[in-house]
Amino acid sequence: MNTAKAGAPQTILGHPDSLFVLFFTEMWERFSYYGMRALLVLFLVSTAAKGGWGWSREEATTLYGWYTMLVYFTPILGGYLADRFLGTRRAVLIGGFVIAAGHVCMYLDSVPTFYTGLALIVCGTGLLKPNISAIVGQLYNKDNEQGRDGGYTLFYMGVNAGAFFGISLCGYIGEKVSWNLGFGLAGVFMILGALQFWLGQKVFGDIGAVPSDESRAAVAATRDEEGPAHVVRDRLIAIGVFSFFTIFFWFAFEQAGGSMTIFAADYTDRTLVGTGGFAFKVINSLMTLIPAAILSWLWVKLARATGGRIASSNAVLALALLLIWGLSLWMLGREFALDQSEVPATWFGVLNSFFLVILAPYFTKMWDQWWNPSGPIKFGMGLILLGCGFAALSYGSAGIAPGAKTAQVSMVFLTVAYLFHTMGELTLSPVGLSYISRLAPARLLGLMFGIWFLNTSIANKLAGATGSYIDRISEAYSMSTFFLIFTLIPIGAGIVMMLLNPWMLKKMHGIR
């Protein structure tokens, strides 16, 4: 008779149970990041009478670009520190509490604490972001290698579940109640996320531990297992190419927090009455409660799989999920009591995360069972799909007069744009993380994830810089022309990436 070994690793949905500790940790970090990001530009451009700082759109999107650039620049330093000194687990833990401190500073509602908070979030993200992704890769080896892409896609589902609720709840409270309460809510969930990870670390065993002389010697010994030097070099070149092409993706995608938020606030008809208003309330309720139910189901699966090993961690996670349920029901009840609904401008950012949570399992199944093209083909598809989303916005804004400061464009165009952006993201971002974990030698894993995020940093700075031209381009040409820029550049980059497929496959030396 076959019996399971005591303490044998358990699986959830065919993946290690430890993946879901990371899933929820990253979920709360993304809750805090995207919740605050959804408010940042709107807070800065709001008048003092509405509690904002009264900045111009150009000033606000420029700060947004600098902030998001630095958030994704510091991971290269965080990856290096983890590889050399801290270990990936300790880096994630320290990073989580530093991020939480940053959100608390932003809640305090003064100019010095606002900038201090931004700086702390930048530093904390640099420690957490590359290293939690590296730990995911370390959960897979030759025995379960086939599940790596699917594992990263599930992990990415956690990223976007956090983004969904962060934008929805922090955005709603910030816009409808108080900016600083919206910022503070992000900090509450980051504190709970860091506690949950700290209390659940034992499920990882030796994975991500502080480097010791023995572990450094073991990593150094892996040089012999890496293969010939030219293979390692070629694979590092492939990582560089993948990372470079992400610039073309994220510089357009990250318009979501800048120019697309402005478009939602000032150029989109967001007022719903009668049947339309009631239908929105029902749809919004389903969009909120179904993901909450899915997350609660995953918590039950995690609690059963881990038993009493991390009971305190699971208890903190249960508290966080109860808060999600409570805040969601409060928000939905408040909206149902209103005769007229005005869709919050931040709500459209929720669509990306909602679509991703819904579509991620189908993409995972597609890669695992039906169709699994090479990495360069997936990247090219992602870029082209992103461009198609901006094509919808370009078409929808064609009727806006040059220089107009307001308009009443149908919400359909933003909805279609976010759907295409989500499909593009699913074919590029989690796949890229998976390829780095396979192509990079173990001794450079954290650093390679840092390089990936460094290119994302460059893209975010470009996103803020180009987004700041929304007024100038729409006045000189049209709003449609502005969005056409983000249509043509990603599609062109996607075609080039697909043409590079044969060359990239040679550089990857058997890794598809």
N, C-alpha and C positions, 0 to 999 in steps of 0.2 A: 504494500500500500504506500502511495506517495503522500508524504506529509510536508507541510511548509516548515522550513527552518525557523526556529524562534528568532524574532527580530528581523526576519527577511523583509526586504523592501516591498512595500505595497504599491499597487498601481491604481490610478484613477483615470478612466477613459483611455487605458492602455499606456499611460505615462507615469513616471515616478511620482509618488505622493509629494515629494519635496518640491516638485515643479509648482504645485499649487500654493505652497507657502510663498514662493517667489511671485507667483501670479497675484496674490492679494497684496503683498508688500509693494510691488510696482503699481498696482491699482491705486493704492492710497497716495503714493507719490505723484502719480499722474492726476489724481483728483485735485491735489493741492496746486500742482503746476498749471493745469488747464483752467481750473476754477479761477485762479488769480489772473491768468493771461486773458481770459474772457472779459474781465473787468478793466484791465489796465488802460487800453486806449479810450474806452468809453468814459472812464473816470477822469482821465487827463483832459479830454475835450469838453466835458460837461462844465457848465458855468458854475461860478462860486455859489450862486443861489441854489443850485441843485447839489451842492456838496463837492463839486469837482474843482479842478485847477484852472479851467478856462483856456487851455492850450489850443494852438491851431492844430489842424489835422497833420500838417507836415511835421511839426514839433513832436506830436504824440507818436506818429509812426516811426520817426527817427529814433526816439528813445526805445520804442518797442524793438526796433532792429538791433540796436546795441545790446539791449538786455538779452534777447534770444540768441544773439551771436555768442555772448559770453557764457550763457548757460550751456551751450554745446561746444565751447572752446575748452573749458576746464576739464572735461572728461579725459583729455590726453594726459593731463597731469595726474588726475585721479587714478587712471589705469597704471601709470608708472609707479605711483606710490604704493598701490596695492601689490603689484608684481614684486617690488623690491623690499617693502617694509611691512605694510599693514595686513596683507592678505585681503582677498575680495570680500569676505564676510564682515570683517571689522570696518572696511572702507564703506560698505553699504550701511552699516549701523551708525557710524559717526555721521555720514552724509545725511541720513534720515533725520537725526536730531538737529543738525545744523539748519536744514531746510525748515523744520518746524519753528526754530527760533526766528528765522527770517519772516515767516508768516505772522508770528506774534508781533514782531516789530512793525509790520505794515498795519496791523490792527490798531496800534497805538495812535495812529492818525496825526502825525506831525511830519514836517518835511525831513528832518534828520533821520527819524526812524524809518520813513518810507525808503530812503536810499540805502540805509543800513540793511533793511530787510531784503531789498533787491540783491545787495552784495552777498548776504548770507545764503540766499537761495542759489545764487550762481555757484558759490563754493561748495555747498552741500550737494548740488546736482552733479558737480564734477566728480565727487567721490562715489555717489550712488549709481549713477546712470550706466557707466561702462561696466562696472563690476557686477551688478546684478545680472546683466546680459551675459557676462562671462560665466557666471555660476550656472546659468541655464545650459550653456554648452557643455559644461563639465559633468552634467547629469547623464550625458549620453556617451557610450563607448561602443566597442565593436559588437557587443551583445544586443544593443538596442538602437544602433545607428540609424536604422530605417525610420525611426520615429522622430528624428531631429527636426526636420522641416515642420512637421505637424506640431511638435512641442513648442517651437518658436511661434507658430501661428496662434496656438492656445495662449501662450504667454502674452502675445500681442493683443489678444482678446481682453486680457486683464488690463493692459495699458489703456485700451479704449473704453472699457467699462468705467475705469476711473475718470477718464476724460469726460465721458457722458454725464456722470453724476456731478462732477466738479463744475462743468459748464452750466448744467441745469440748475443745481442748487445754489452754488456761489453766485452764478450769474443772476438768478432770480432775486435772491436776497440783496445782492449789491444794487441792482437796478430798481427794485421795488421797495426796499426797506432802508438799507444803509450801506454805503460803499465799504466802510471799515468792518462792518459785520460780515460782509461777503469775504473780505480778505481774512478775517479771523477764523471763519469756518474752515477755510483751507488749512489753517494751522492745526485745528483740532484733529482733523483726520490724518494729517501727517504724523502727529504725535502718536495716535493709535496705531498707524502703520509701522512706525519704528519700534514701538513696544511689541507688536505682534511678531515682527521679525526677530527681535532680541530674544523673546521667550520661546521661539520655535527653532532656534539654530541647531538643536541636537539632531534634527532629521537629516542634516547634511553630512554627518560623520566628519571625515577629514577634509571634505571639499571646501575650499575657500579659507582654510586655516591660515594663521600667521606664518609666513615663511620661516623655516628653521634651516640650520646648516644641512640637515639630512634632506629636507624637501628641496633645497636649492641644488644639492648634489643630484637628487633624483631627476629634477628638471633638466639639469645640465646633461645628464646621461641620455635624455631623450633626443639629444642632437644626433646620436647614432641611428635612432629610429625615424628621424625626419626624412631620411632619404638623401640623395646627392645634393650638394650645395646649389646646383643650378635649378633643381626642382623647387627647393625652398625659395630661391630668389624669384623664380617665375610665379609661384603662387602669391608671393608678397606683391608682385607687380599686378596680378589679377585683383587682389584686394584694393590696391591703389586705384585701379580703373573703376571698379564697382563704386568705391567711395567718391571718386571724382564725379561720376554721373549722377550721384545723389544730389549734387549741387543744383542741377537743372530741375530736379523734382521738387526739392524742398523750397527753393527760392520762389516757386509758383504756389506750392501747396500752403506755405505759411502766410499767404495773403489772407488766410482765414481769420487770423487775429488782428489784421490791419485793414486793408482796403475792402475786404469782403464784409467785415463787421460794419464799416462805414456805409457800404452799399446797403446792408440790411437795415441799418438805423435810419438812413436818410432817403433812400431811393426805392424802398420796397413797401408795398401796401400791406401793412401788418394788422390792420383793424378788421375784426370779424364780428358780425352781429347775426342774430337770428339763428337759422339752421347752421350756417357756416361756423358761427362761434361755438355752438354746442358740439358740432362735429369735431372741431379742433380740440375742445376740452376732452372728448372721449378718446380721440387718437393720442393726445398727449398723455392721458392717463395710462393707456395701454403701453405706450412707448416707455413710460417710467416704471410701471409696476412689473411688466414682463421681465426686463433685465434684472430688477431687484429679486424676482422669484428665482431666476436662473442662478444668480450669485448665492442666494440662500441654499439652493439645492447643492451647489458645489461645496458650500461650507459643510453641509451634512455629510457629503462624500468624504471630505477631508477629515472631519472629526471621526468618522468611522474608520478610515484607513489608518490614521495615526493613533487611535485608541487613547490611552492615557499618557503617551509620550510627550505631548505638547499641549496638555489640557489648558494651561494658563494662556498660551498663545491663542488657542481656539476660543477661549472665553473673551479675550480682547477683541478678536475678530467678530464674535457674535454681538458684542456691544456696538461696534462700528456699524454692522449691518442693521441693528435695531435703530440706530440713529438715522441711517439712510431711509428706512421705512417710515419713521416718524416724521422726518422733514419732508419726505415726498408726499405723504398723505396730507400734511398741513398745507403744502404748496398747492396741491390739486384741489383741496377743499376750499381754499381761499379763492382760487380762480373760478370754481363752479358757482360761488356766491355772487359773482359779478354778472351784470346783464350784458356788458360789452367786453369782448376780449381784445386786448392788444398784445400780439405775440411779441415777447421780449426780443430785442435785436440779438442778444446772446444765444437765444434758443436755436438759431440756425446752425451754430457750431456744434450743437448736440447731434445733429443729423449724421455727421461723419462718424461719430462714435457709435450711434445707434445702428447705422448700417453695418459698421464693422463687426459689432457684437453678433448681429444676426447672420452676416455672411461668412464670418471666419470659419465656422464649422464646415460649411460647404466647400470653401477653398481648401481646407485641410483634407477633406475627403477627395476632392478633385486631384490634389497633388499625390495622395496616397494610392488612389485606386484607378482613376480614369485617365488623366493626362498630366504629365510632369515634364514639361520642357526644360531645357537647360537654363541656368541662371541668367545669362545675357538676354535670352529671349523673354524671360519673365520681366527683367528690368525694362526692356524696350516696350513691352506691353503696358507696364505701369506708367511710363512716361506718356505714352500715346493716350491712354485712358484719362490721365490728368488733363492733357490738352483738350480733350473732348468736353470735359466739364467746363473749362473756361470758354469753349466755343458756345456752349449754351448761355453763359452769362453775356458774352459779346452780342449774341443774337437778341437776347432779352432786353439789353440796354440800348438797342439800336434806335429806339424812339426818343431817347433822352436828348434834349437840346444841348449843344455844347455850352459848358459853363454853368449849367443848372445846378443849384445846390440841393434841390429836393425833386422827387418824382414818385410815382405810384406804380412801380413794376410788379407784376404778379410774383407771388412767392414760389410759383412752380419752377422758375428758372434757377433760383438758389437751391431748391430741393434737388433738381436734376444735376446741378453742378456738384453738390456734395455726394450724390450717389456715384458719379463717375470718379470723383476724387478718391472715394473709399475703395472702389474696386482697383484703382491704380495703386493705392497704398498697400493693399493686400498682396499684390503681385510683386512689390518691390521691397518694402521695409522689413518685414519678418524674414523674407527670403535672404535679404542681404545679411542680417544678423546670423542666420544659419550658415551661410557660406563663409563668413569670417571665422566662425568657430571651427569649421572644417579645414579651411585653407591655412590658417595661422598656426605656427608651431606653438606648443604649450608654453614655452618660455616667453613668448611675445603676445600672448592672447589679450591681456588687459590693454597693452599698448596699441594693438591693432584695433580694438574696439574704440580706443581713444581717437585714433586717426579717422575712423568712420564718423565719429561725432564731431571731429574737427571740421570735416567737410560740411557737415550739417550746420556747424557754426557759421562758416562762410556763407552758406545758402541763406541762413536766417538774417545775416547782415544785409545781404543783397535784397532779401524780401522786404525788409524795412526801408531800405534806400529806394527801391523801385516803387513801393507802395506810397512813399511820401510824394510821388509825382502825380498822384491821382487827380488833384485839382488842376495842375498845369497842363497835363495831357488832355483831360476832358474839356478844358477851356479852349486849348489850341486846336484840338481835333474833335474827339467825342469820347464818352465813357466806353462806347463799343470798341474804339481803337485801343483804349487802355487795356481792356481784357483780352483783346486779340494778341497782344504781346505775349501773354501767358498761355495762349493757345499754340502759337507757332513755335516758340522756343522748345518746350517740352516734346512736342511731336517730332521736331527735327532731331533732337537728341535721342529720342527713342528709336528712330529709324537708323541712326548711326550705330547705336548700341547693338541692334539686331544684325547689322552688317559686320560687326566685329565678332560675332559669335564663333566662327571657325578659329580665329586667332586666339580668342579667350579660352576656348576649350583646350588648345595646345598648352597655354600657360597654366591651366589648372591641373594638367597631368592626371587625367582619369577621374577627377572629381566633377560631377555634373550637377 
